[in-house]
């Protein structure tokens, strides 16, 4: 099985604040994510710690929604959220470079997520965990490339 933590980085010719404003606007996620087709804030929320949002995901003919909570919101530095009851953590970190911003996206399948998958999928859990892990390992580079394209337009 591939690692349950994965990250990749890309340099974007835009300021850390500009890149942060883009990635922290979860309503735009469908523009760059290969699986998450749309997100919307709950209760009129915005990118601040404690805000919650719903994401709609599609993969191989299956559609599902998740609820996430923002756990870090530091403009120009880091934006992170946790899916469900501590199942997965997604993080964008931003660092200034001579030519703009290095954007790093990190995904971590957390112990509660592994437990939930075992409870939900039983003996099929390892295959389901492997599929989600593969999606992250393949999706992060595609996501970063799309964010770069959008930010540099």
TORTI-584144 format. One record per atom (N, C-alpha, C): atom name; x, y, z; residue number from 1; residue in three letters. Coordinates in nm, 3 decimals, decimal comma. Layout:
BEGIN
(CA (X Y Z) NUM ala)
...
//
This chain:
BEGIN
(N (0,084 -0,118 0,000) 1 unk)
(CA (0,000 0,000 0,000) 1 unk)
(C (0,089 0,124 0,000) 1 unk)
(N (0,045 0,225 -0,074) 2 unk)
(CA (0,117 0,352 -0,078) 2 unk)
(C (0,107 0,421 0,058) 2 unk)
(N (0,193 0,518 0,080) 3 unk)
(CA (0,195 0,592 0,206) 3 unk)
(C (0,062 0,662 0,231) 3 unk)
(N (0,019 0,663 0,357) 4 unk)
(CA (-0,106 0,728 0,396) 4 unk)
(C (-0,087 0,877 0,419) 4 unk)
(N (0,031 0,928 0,388) 5 unk)
(CA (0,059 1,070 0,388) 5 unk)
(C (0,129 1,100 0,256) 5 unk)
(N (0,089 1,208 0,191) 6 unk)
(CA (0,152 1,242 0,064) 6 unk)
(C (0,152 1,393 0,050) 6 unk)
(N (0,259 1,446 -0,009) 7 unk)
(CA (0,263 1,589 -0,039) 7 unk)
(C (0,345 1,612 -0,164) 7 unk)
(N (0,315 1,724 -0,228) 8 unk)
(CA (0,390 1,767 -0,345) 8 unk)
(C (0,385 1,919 -0,346) 8 unk)
(N (0,476 1,979 -0,422) 9 unk)
(CA (0,487 2,126 -0,426) 9 unk)
(C (0,501 2,174 -0,569) 9 unk)
(N (0,469 2,302 -0,587) 10 unk)
(CA (0,484 2,367 -0,717) 10 unk)
(C (0,512 2,515 -0,690) 10 unk)
(N (0,588 2,578 -0,779) 11 unk)
(CA (0,613 2,722 -0,767) 11 unk)
(C (0,517 2,795 -0,860) 11 unk)
(N (0,451 2,895 -0,804) 12 unk)
(CA (0,350 2,973 -0,875) 12 unk)
(C (0,395 3,117 -0,880) 12 unk)
(N (0,385 3,179 -0,996) 13 unk)
(CA (0,425 3,318 -1,012) 13 unk)
(C (0,310 3,410 -0,966) 13 unk)
(N (0,291 3,414 -0,836) 14 unk)
(CA (0,192 3,501 -0,771) 14 unk)
(C (0,234 3,510 -0,625) 14 unk)
(N (0,189 3,613 -0,557) 15 unk)
(CA (0,227 3,631 -0,417) 15 unk)
(C (0,160 3,525 -0,328) 15 unk)
(N (0,219 3,499 -0,211) 16 unk)
(CA (0,156 3,405 -0,119) 16 unk)
(C (0,012 3,446 -0,083) 16 unk)
(N (-0,013 3,575 -0,071) 17 unk)
(CA (-0,148 3,621 -0,038) 17 unk)
(C (-0,245 3,592 -0,152) 17 unk)
(N (-0,201 3,612 -0,275) 18 unk)
(CA (-0,288 3,583 -0,390) 18 unk)
(C (-0,319 3,434 -0,399) 18 unk)
(N (-0,218 3,351 -0,379) 19 unk)
(CA (-0,238 3,206 -0,385) 19 unk)
(C (-0,327 3,160 -0,270) 19 unk)
(N (-0,303 3,215 -0,152) 20 unk)
(CA (-0,387 3,181 -0,036) 20 unk)
(C (-0,533 3,216 -0,063) 20 unk)
(N (-0,556 3,336 -0,116) 21 unk)
(CA (-0,694 3,378 -0,143) 21 unk)
(C (-0,762 3,281 -0,240) 21 unk)
(N (-0,686 3,226 -0,331) 22 unk)
(CA (-0,741 3,130 -0,427) 22 unk)
(C (-0,773 2,998 -0,358) 22 unk)
(N (-0,675 2,937 -0,292) 23 unk)
(CA (-0,696 2,802 -0,237) 23 unk)
(C (-0,789 2,802 -0,115) 23 unk)
(N (-0,800 2,913 -0,046) 24 unk)
(CA (-0,889 2,918 0,071) 24 unk)
(C (-1,033 2,947 0,032) 24 unk)
(N (-1,058 2,978 -0,094) 25 unk)
(CA (-1,195 2,995 -0,143) 25 unk)
(C (-1,245 2,858 -0,186) 25 unk)
(N (-1,294 2,781 -0,091) 26 unk)
(CA (-1,332 2,642 -0,120) 26 unk)
(C (-1,440 2,632 -0,226) 26 unk)
(N (-1,514 2,739 -0,250) 27 unk)
(CA (-1,618 2,735 -0,353) 27 unk)
(C (-1,558 2,721 -0,493) 27 unk)
(N (-1,427 2,739 -0,506) 28 unk)
(CA (-1,360 2,724 -0,636) 28 unk)
(C (-1,291 2,588 -0,652) 28 unk)
(N (-1,298 2,503 -0,553) 29 unk)
(CA (-1,226 2,376 -0,554) 29 unk)
(C (-1,255 2,293 -0,679) 29 unk)
(N (-1,376 2,294 -0,726) 30 unk)
(CA (-1,413 2,218 -0,846) 30 unk)
(C (-1,335 2,260 -0,969) 30 unk)
(N (-1,274 2,378 -0,967) 31 unk)
(CA (-1,194 2,424 -1,082) 31 unk)
(C (-1,062 2,351 -1,092) 31 unk)
(N (-1,013 2,293 -0,983) 32 unk)
(CA (-0,882 2,230 -0,988) 32 unk)
(C (-0,878 2,086 -0,938) 32 unk)
(N (-0,974 2,043 -0,862) 33 unk)
(CA (-0,968 1,907 -0,807) 33 unk)
(C (-1,021 1,804 -0,905) 33 unk)
(N (-0,949 1,693 -0,924) 34 unk)
(CA (-1,000 1,588 -1,012) 34 unk)
(C (-1,113 1,505 -0,950) 34 unk)
(N (-1,136 1,516 -0,819) 35 unk)
(CA (-1,241 1,437 -0,753) 35 unk)
(C (-1,347 1,524 -0,686) 35 unk)
(N (-1,305 1,630 -0,618) 36 unk)
(CA (-1,401 1,718 -0,551) 36 unk)
(C (-1,456 1,816 -0,654) 36 unk)
(N (-1,582 1,795 -0,692) 37 unk)
(CA (-1,640 1,874 -0,801) 37 unk)
(C (-1,698 2,007 -0,757) 37 unk)
(N (-1,731 2,019 -0,627) 38 unk)
(CA (-1,782 2,146 -0,576) 38 unk)
(C (-1,777 2,147 -0,424) 38 unk)
(N (-1,772 2,268 -0,370) 39 unk)
(CA (-1,777 2,289 -0,225) 39 unk)
(C (-1,861 2,412 -0,198) 39 unk)
(N (-1,922 2,415 -0,081) 40 unk)
(CA (-1,996 2,533 -0,039) 40 unk)
(C (-1,987 2,546 0,112) 40 unk)
(N (-1,981 2,672 0,155) 41 unk)
(CA (-1,972 2,702 0,298) 41 unk)
(C (-2,105 2,673 0,364) 41 unk)
(N (-2,101 2,625 0,485) 42 unk)
(CA (-2,222 2,607 0,565) 42 unk)
(C (-2,246 2,735 0,643) 42 unk)
(N (-2,370 2,770 0,658) 43 unk)
(CA (-2,410 2,886 0,740) 43 unk)
(C (-2,339 3,015 0,700) 43 unk)
(N (-2,317 3,034 0,570) 44 unk)
(CA (-2,254 3,158 0,524) 44 unk)
(C (-2,111 3,173 0,567) 44 unk)
(N (-2,043 3,064 0,591) 45 unk)
(CA (-1,906 3,066 0,640) 45 unk)
(C (-1,807 3,123 0,541) 45 unk)
(N (-1,685 3,132 0,586) 46 unk)
(CA (-1,573 3,178 0,504) 46 unk)
(C (-1,446 3,114 0,561) 46 unk)
(N (-1,334 3,146 0,503) 47 unk)
(CA (-1,207 3,081 0,540) 47 unk)
(C (-1,155 3,129 0,675) 47 unk)
(N (-1,213 3,077 0,782) 48 unk)
(CA (-1,162 3,105 0,916) 48 unk)
(C (-1,169 2,976 0,999) 48 unk)
(N (-1,085 2,967 1,099) 49 unk)
(CA (-1,082 2,847 1,183) 49 unk)
(C (-1,220 2,824 1,243) 49 unk)
(N (-1,265 2,701 1,231) 50 unk)
(CA (-1,396 2,664 1,282) 50 unk)
(C (-1,505 2,665 1,177) 50 unk)
(N (-1,481 2,730 1,063) 51 unk)
(CA (-1,581 2,732 0,956) 51 unk)
(C (-1,595 2,592 0,899) 51 unk)
(N (-1,718 2,558 0,858) 52 unk)
(CA (-1,745 2,427 0,802) 52 unk)
(C (-1,795 2,441 0,658) 52 unk)
(N (-1,757 2,342 0,578) 53 unk)
(CA (-1,804 2,341 0,441) 53 unk)
(C (-1,833 2,199 0,396) 53 unk)
(N (-1,919 2,189 0,296) 54 unk)
(CA (-1,953 2,060 0,237) 54 unk)
(C (-1,884 2,048 0,103) 54 unk)
(N (-1,832 1,930 0,075) 55 unk)
(CA (-1,769 1,903 -0,054) 55 unk)
(C (-1,840 1,788 -0,122) 55 unk)
(N (-1,862 1,802 -0,252) 56 unk)
(CA (-1,921 1,694 -0,332) 56 unk)
(C (-1,809 1,630 -0,414) 56 unk)
(N (-1,798 1,500 -0,402) 57 unk)
(CA (-1,692 1,424 -0,468) 57 unk)
(C (-1,752 1,326 -0,567) 57 unk)
(N (-1,677 1,302 -0,676) 58 unk)
(CA (-1,718 1,204 -0,775) 58 unk)
(C (-1,597 1,121 -0,813) 58 unk)
(N (-1,619 0,990 -0,814) 59 unk)
(CA (-1,513 0,897 -0,851) 59 unk)
(C (-1,576 0,772 -0,909) 59 unk)
(N (-1,542 0,740 -1,032) 60 unk)
(CA (-1,585 0,616 -1,098) 60 unk)
(C (-1,735 0,588 -1,078) 60 unk)
(N (-1,818 0,684 -1,117) 61 unk)
(CA (-1,961 0,665 -1,111) 61 unk)
(C (-2,023 0,675 -0,973) 61 unk)
(N (-1,945 0,709 -0,873) 62 unk)
(CA (-1,995 0,722 -0,736) 62 unk)
(C (-1,986 0,868 -0,694) 62 unk)
(N (-2,092 0,918 -0,630) 63 unk)
(CA (-2,093 1,055 -0,579) 63 unk)
(C (-2,120 1,051 -0,429) 63 unk)
(N (-2,047 1,132 -0,353) 64 unk)
(CA (-2,069 1,140 -0,209) 64 unk)
(C (-2,031 1,280 -0,161) 64 unk)
(N (-2,082 1,315 -0,046) 65 unk)
(CA (-2,052 1,445 0,014) 65 unk)
(C (-1,985 1,425 0,149) 65 unk)
(N (-1,898 1,519 0,182) 66 unk)
(CA (-1,830 1,520 0,311) 66 unk)
(C (-1,846 1,658 0,373) 66 unk)
(N (-1,835 1,663 0,503) 67 unk)
(CA (-1,833 1,791 0,575) 67 unk)
(C (-1,694 1,806 0,635) 67 unk)
(N (-1,636 1,923 0,615) 68 unk)
(CA (-1,501 1,951 0,664) 68 unk)
(C (-1,502 2,075 0,751) 68 unk)
(N (-1,402 2,084 0,837) 69 unk)
(CA (-1,387 2,201 0,924) 69 unk)
(C (-1,247 2,260 0,905) 69 unk)
(N (-1,243 2,392 0,887) 70 unk)
(CA (-1,116 2,462 0,873) 70 unk)
(C (-1,044 2,459 1,008) 70 unk)
(N (-0,918 2,415 1,007) 71 unk)
(CA (-0,840 2,406 1,131) 71 unk)
(C (-0,722 2,503 1,133) 71 unk)
(N (-0,681 2,554 1,018) 72 unk)
(CA (-0,577 2,657 1,010) 72 unk)
(C (-0,617 2,753 0,898) 72 unk)
(N (-0,609 2,882 0,926) 73 unk)
(CA (-0,640 2,985 0,826) 73 unk)
(C (-0,548 3,104 0,851) 73 unk)
(N (-0,426 3,095 0,800) 74 unk)
(CA (-0,328 3,202 0,815) 74 unk)
(C (-0,295 3,255 0,676) 74 unk)
(N (-0,355 3,368 0,642) 75 unk)
(CA (-0,342 3,423 0,508) 75 unk)
(C (-0,194 3,436 0,467) 75 unk)
(N (-0,165 3,382 0,349) 76 unk)
(CA (-0,030 3,388 0,295) 76 unk)
(C (0,063 3,281 0,348) 76 unk)
(N (0,015 3,198 0,444) 77 unk)
(CA (0,103 3,096 0,505) 77 unk)
(C (0,047 2,954 0,500) 77 unk)
(N (-0,077 2,936 0,547) 78 unk)
(CA (-0,130 2,800 0,556) 78 unk)
(C (-0,283 2,801 0,562) 78 unk)
(N (-0,341 2,703 0,493) 79 unk)
(CA (-0,485 2,681 0,498) 79 unk)
(C (-0,505 2,530 0,508) 79 unk)
(N (-0,577 2,485 0,612) 80 unk)
(CA (-0,595 2,342 0,632) 80 unk)
(C (-0,734 2,312 0,684) 80 unk)
(N (-0,780 2,191 0,653) 81 unk)
(CA (-0,909 2,145 0,702) 81 unk)
(C (-0,904 1,996 0,728) 81 unk)
(N (-0,997 1,952 0,812) 82 unk)
(CA (-1,010 1,811 0,845) 82 unk)
(C (-1,148 1,766 0,798) 82 unk)
(N (-1,149 1,651 0,730) 83 unk)
(CA (-1,272 1,594 0,677) 83 unk)
(C (-1,339 1,507 0,783) 83 unk)
(N (-1,470 1,525 0,797) 84 unk)
(CA (-1,547 1,441 0,888) 84 unk)
(C (-1,501 1,453 1,031) 84 unk)
(N (-1,510 1,344 1,103) 85 unk)
(CA (-1,471 1,341 1,244) 85 unk)
(C (-1,324 1,302 1,258) 85 unk)
(N (-1,238 1,378 1,191) 86 unk)
(CA (-1,094 1,352 1,200) 86 unk)
(C (-1,047 1,243 1,107) 86 unk)
(N (-1,111 1,231 0,989) 87 unk)
(CA (-1,078 1,123 0,896) 87 unk)
(C (-0,955 1,151 0,811) 87 unk)
(N (-0,950 1,269 0,754) 88 unk)
(CA (-0,841 1,306 0,662) 88 unk)
(C (-0,809 1,453 0,686) 88 unk)
(N (-0,682 1,488 0,677) 89 unk)
(CA (-0,640 1,628 0,687) 89 unk)
(C (-0,578 1,668 0,554) 89 unk)
(N (-0,624 1,781 0,503) 90 unk)
(CA (-0,567 1,842 0,383) 90 unk)
(C (-0,505 1,975 0,423) 90 unk)
(N (-0,386 2,004 0,374) 91 unk)
(CA (-0,316 2,127 0,409) 91 unk)
(C (-0,251 2,188 0,286) 91 unk)
(N (-0,268 2,318 0,272) 92 unk)
(CA (-0,189 2,396 0,177) 92 unk)
(C (-0,095 2,483 0,258) 92 unk)
(N (0,035 2,472 0,232) 93 unk)
(CA (0,130 2,565 0,292) 93 unk)
(C (0,192 2,648 0,181) 93 unk)
(N (0,221 2,772 0,213) 94 unk)
(CA (0,271 2,867 0,115) 94 unk)
(C (0,400 2,929 0,167) 94 unk)
(N (0,499 2,938 0,080) 95 unk)
(CA (0,626 2,999 0,117) 95 unk)
(C (0,670 3,091 0,004) 95 unk)
(N (0,712 3,213 0,037) 96 unk)
(CA (0,758 3,303 -0,069) 96 unk)
(C (0,886 3,252 -0,132) 96 unk)
(N (0,898 3,274 -0,263) 97 unk)
(CA (1,020 3,242 -0,337) 97 unk)
(C (1,058 3,366 -0,418) 97 unk)
(N (1,174 3,362 -0,482) 98 unk)
(CA (1,216 3,475 -0,565) 98 unk)
(C (1,118 3,500 -0,679) 98 unk)
(N (1,052 3,395 -0,727) 99 unk)
(CA (0,962 3,411 -0,841) 99 unk)
(C (0,814 3,403 -0,804) 99 unk)
(N (0,781 3,402 -0,674) 100 unk)
(CA (0,641 3,398 -0,634) 100 unk)
(C (0,618 3,320 -0,508) 100 unk)
(N (0,554 3,203 -0,521) 101 unk)
(CA (0,514 3,124 -0,405) 101 unk)
(C (0,536 2,976 -0,432) 101 unk)
(N (0,595 2,908 -0,335) 102 unk)
(CA (0,595 2,762 -0,340) 102 unk)
(C (0,471 2,716 -0,265) 102 unk)
(N (0,383 2,648 -0,337) 103 unk)
(CA (0,260 2,595 -0,278) 103 unk)
(C (0,279 2,445 -0,258) 103 unk)
(N (0,258 2,400 -0,136) 104 unk)
(CA (0,266 2,258 -0,104) 104 unk)
(C (0,129 2,211 -0,060) 104 unk)
(N (0,085 2,101 -0,118) 105 unk)
(CA (-0,041 2,039 -0,077) 105 unk)
(C (-0,006 1,908 -0,008) 105 unk)
(N (-0,066 1,887 0,109) 106 unk)
(CA (-0,040 1,766 0,186) 106 unk)
(C (-0,171 1,699 0,221) 106 unk)
(N (-0,172 1,568 0,210) 107 unk)
(CA (-0,288 1,485 0,244) 107 unk)
(C (-0,243 1,382 0,346) 107 unk)
(N (-0,325 1,362 0,450) 108 unk)
(CA (-0,293 1,263 0,551) 108 unk)
(C (-0,419 1,186 0,591) 108 unk)
(N (-0,417 1,056 0,570) 109 unk)
(CA (-0,526 0,968 0,613) 109 unk)
(C (-0,504 0,943 0,762) 109 unk)
(N (-0,593 0,991 0,845) 110 unk)
(CA (-0,577 0,988 0,990) 110 unk)
(C (-0,630 0,857 1,050) 110 unk)
(N (-0,586 0,821 1,171) 111 unk)
(CA (-0,632 0,696 1,234) 111 unk)
(C (-0,784 0,684 1,241) 111 unk)
(N (-0,855 0,792 1,270) 112 unk)
(CA (-1,002 0,784 1,277) 112 unk)
(C (-1,061 0,752 1,140) 112 unk)
(N (-0,997 0,798 1,033) 113 unk)
(CA (-1,043 0,766 0,899) 113 unk)
(C (-1,023 0,619 0,866) 113 unk)
(N (-0,909 0,567 0,906) 114 unk)
(CA (-0,883 0,424 0,883) 114 unk)
(C (-0,985 0,339 0,959) 114 unk)
(N (-1,012 0,378 1,083) 115 unk)
(CA (-1,111 0,306 1,163) 115 unk)
(C (-1,249 0,312 1,099) 115 unk)
(N (-1,287 0,432 1,053) 116 unk)
(CA (-1,417 0,449 0,989) 116 unk)
(C (-1,428 0,362 0,865) 116 unk)
(N (-1,320 0,356 0,784) 117 unk)
(CA (-1,323 0,274 0,664) 117 unk)
(C (-1,339 0,126 0,700) 117 unk)
(N (-1,273 0,081 0,805) 118 unk)
(CA (-1,286 -0,059 0,847) 118 unk)
(C (-1,428 -0,086 0,897) 118 unk)
(N (-1,487 0,008 0,970) 119 unk)
(CA (-1,625 -0,009 1,017) 119 unk)
(C (-1,723 -0,009 0,899) 119 unk)
(N (-1,701 0,080 0,803) 120 unk)
(CA (-1,795 0,097 0,692) 120 unk)
(C (-1,782 -0,013 0,586) 120 unk)
(N (-1,658 -0,049 0,554) 121 unk)
(CA (-1,634 -0,139 0,441) 121 unk)
(C (-1,596 -0,281 0,482) 121 unk)
(N (-1,573 -0,306 0,609) 122 unk)
(CA (-1,540 -0,440 0,655) 122 unk)
(C (-1,418 -0,497 0,584) 122 unk)
(N (-1,434 -0,617 0,531) 123 unk)
(CA (-1,320 -0,684 0,465) 123 unk)
(C (-1,276 -0,613 0,337) 123 unk)
(N (-1,360 -0,525 0,285) 124 unk)
(CA (-1,324 -0,448 0,165) 124 unk)
(C (-1,249 -0,319 0,200) 124 unk)
(N (-1,228 -0,292 0,328) 125 unk)
(CA (-1,162 -0,169 0,372) 125 unk)
(C (-1,023 -0,151 0,313) 125 unk)
(N (-0,936 -0,253 0,314) 126 unk)
(CA (-0,802 -0,230 0,257) 126 unk)
(C (-0,805 -0,183 0,112) 126 unk)
(N (-0,894 -0,239 0,032) 127 unk)
(CA (-0,904 -0,197 -0,109) 127 unk)
(C (-0,958 -0,055 -0,118) 127 unk)
(N (-1,054 -0,021 -0,034) 128 unk)
(CA (-1,110 0,115 -0,036) 128 unk)
(C (-1,006 0,217 0,010) 128 unk)
(N (-0,929 0,182 0,112) 129 unk)
(CA (-0,822 0,271 0,161) 129 unk)
(C (-0,716 0,288 0,052) 129 unk)
(N (-0,681 0,179 -0,013) 130 unk)
(CA (-0,582 0,186 -0,121) 130 unk)
(C (-0,631 0,274 -0,235) 130 unk)
(N (-0,759 0,264 -0,270) 131 unk)
(CA (-0,815 0,347 -0,378) 131 unk)
(C (-0,809 0,495 -0,341) 131 unk)
(N (-0,848 0,530 -0,218) 132 unk)
(CA (-0,842 0,671 -0,176) 132 unk)
(C (-0,699 0,721 -0,172) 132 unk)
(N (-0,609 0,635 -0,129) 133 unk)
(CA (-0,468 0,673 -0,122) 133 unk)
(C (-0,414 0,698 -0,262) 133 unk)
(N (-0,447 0,610 -0,354) 134 unk)
(CA (-0,404 0,627 -0,494) 134 unk)
(C (-0,461 0,757 -0,552) 134 unk)
(N (-0,587 0,785 -0,521) 135 unk)
(CA (-0,648 0,909 -0,569) 135 unk)
(C (-0,569 1,031 -0,521) 135 unk)
(N (-0,528 1,031 -0,395) 136 unk)
(CA (-0,452 1,145 -0,342) 136 unk)
(C (-0,316 1,155 -0,408) 136 unk)
(N (-0,249 1,043 -0,422) 137 unk)
(CA (-0,114 1,043 -0,481) 137 unk)
(C (-0,118 1,090 -0,627) 137 unk)
(N (-0,224 1,057 -0,699) 138 unk)
(CA (-0,237 1,101 -0,838) 138 unk)
(C (-0,300 1,240 -0,848) 138 unk)
(N (-0,391 1,270 -0,757) 139 unk)
(CA (-0,466 1,394 -0,767) 139 unk)
(C (-0,391 1,518 -0,725) 139 unk)
(N (-0,302 1,507 -0,629) 140 unk)
(CA (-0,231 1,625 -0,579) 140 unk)
(C (-0,148 1,692 -0,689) 140 unk)
(N (-0,066 1,619 -0,765) 141 unk)
(CA (0,009 1,686 -0,872) 141 unk)
(C (-0,083 1,752 -0,976) 141 unk)
(N (-0,194 1,686 -1,009) 142 unk)
(CA (-0,289 1,745 -1,104) 142 unk)
(C (-0,354 1,870 -1,047) 142 unk)
(N (-0,388 1,865 -0,919) 143 unk)
(CA (-0,448 1,981 -0,852) 143 unk)
(C (-0,351 2,099 -0,850) 143 unk)
(N (-0,227 2,074 -0,813) 144 unk)
(CA (-0,128 2,182 -0,806) 144 unk)
(C (-0,106 2,244 -0,944) 144 unk)
(N (-0,099 2,163 -1,048) 145 unk)
(CA (-0,080 2,216 -1,184) 145 unk)
(C (-0,199 2,304 -1,225) 145 unk)
(N (-0,319 2,262 -1,189) 146 unk)
(CA (-0,438 2,340 -1,223) 146 unk)
(C (-0,440 2,472 -1,145) 146 unk)
(N (-0,405 2,468 -1,016) 147 unk)
(CA (-0,400 2,590 -0,936) 147 unk)
(C (-0,299 2,686 -0,996) 147 unk)
(N (-0,184 2,636 -1,035) 148 unk)
(CA (-0,081 2,720 -1,097) 148 unk)
(C (-0,135 2,788 -1,223) 148 unk)
(N (-0,201 2,708 -1,307) 149 unk)
(CA (-0,256 2,762 -1,432) 149 unk)
(C (-0,355 2,874 -1,402) 149 unk)
(N (-0,444 2,852 -1,307) 150 unk)
(CA (-0,546 2,951 -1,273) 150 unk)
(C (-0,482 3,075 -1,211) 150 unk)
(N (-0,390 3,056 -1,120) 151 unk)
(CA (-0,326 3,170 -1,050) 151 unk)
(C (-0,243 3,256 -1,143) 151 unk)
(N (-0,186 3,196 -1,245) 152 unk)
(CA (-0,097 3,270 -1,334) 152 unk)
(C (-0,169 3,329 -1,455) 152 unk)
(N (-0,299 3,313 -1,465) 153 unk)
(CA (-0,374 3,370 -1,578) 153 unk)
(C (-0,375 3,520 -1,573) 153 unk)
//
